[in-house]
């Protein structure tokens, strides 16, 4: 599973050829979560409130890049990397 970004102790991954809807996998210590790209909402798993807010902010900031990365990954190509939160 390619790592596409990391910030504030949170690592973001995107599986190649994963099922829809477009999403990322966020890992923060022992808290894994699946986050919908279109909404920034956690659809599976959990993060602390602070971590969830950071991931939501990051998704909103990079939504276009994430959708492009999803298209690449869906085609079997590496999704690339995306800048972390500042």
C-alpha positions in Angstrom: 0.0 0.0 0.0 1.8 3.2 -1.1 2.3 5.9 1.4 1.1 9.2 -0.1 1.6 11.6 2.8 2.4 12.0 6.5 1.9 14.8 9.0 1.6 15.2 12.7 2.0 11.5 13.4 -0.6 10.5 10.8 0.4 8.5 7.8 -1.9 8.4 4.7 -2.0 5.4 2.3 -3.8 4.6 -0.8 -4.2 1.1 -2.1 -3.6 0.4 -5.8 -6.8 -1.0 -7.5 -8.8 -0.5 -4.4 -12.7 -0.6 -4.5 -14.7 2.6 -4.6 -15.8 5.1 -3.5 -12.5 7.0 -3.6 -10.9 7.0 -0.2 -7.6 7.0 1.7 -6.4 5.0 4.7 -5.2 7.0 7.6 -3.1 5.5 10.4 -2.3 7.3 13.6 -0.6 5.1 16.2 -3.1 2.3 16.9 -6.0 4.1 15.2 -6.6 3.1 11.6 -9.4 4.7 9.6 -10.8 4.9 6.1 -11.6 8.4 4.9 -13.9 9.3 2.0 -12.2 11.7 -0.3 -15.4 13.5 -1.4 -16.5 14.3 2.2 -13.5 13.9 4.5 -15.7 11.7 6.7 -14.4 8.6 8.4 -16.3 5.6 7.0 -14.5 2.8 8.8 -12.4 2.8 11.9 -11.7 5.7 14.2 -9.2 8.5 14.9 -9.1 10.9 17.9 -11.1 14.1 17.3 -7.9 16.1 16.7 -6.5 13.5 14.2 -9.9 13.3 12.4 -9.9 17.1 12.1 -6.4 17.2 10.7 -7.2 14.5 8.2 -10.4 16.3 7.2 -8.5 19.6 6.7 -5.8 17.8 4.6 -8.4 16.1 2.4 -10.2 19.4 1.8 -7.0 21.1 0.9 -5.9 18.3 -1.5 -9.2 16.9 -2.8 -8.3 17.5 -6.5 -4.9 15.9 -6.1 -6.4 13.0 -4.2 -9.0 12.3 -6.9 -6.2 12.3 -9.5 -4.1 9.9 -7.3 -7.2 7.7 -7.0 -7.5 7.6 -10.8 -3.9 6.6 -11.2 -4.2 3.9 -8.4 -7.4 2.6 -10.0 -5.5 2.1 -13.2 -2.8 0.1 -11.4 -0.3 2.9 -11.4 1.4 4.4 -8.3 -0.7 7.2 -6.8 2.2 9.5 -6.2 2.7 11.7 -3.1 0.9 14.7 -1.8 2.2 17.5 0.4 1.5 17.2 4.1 -0.3 19.8 6.1 1.9 22.8 6.8 
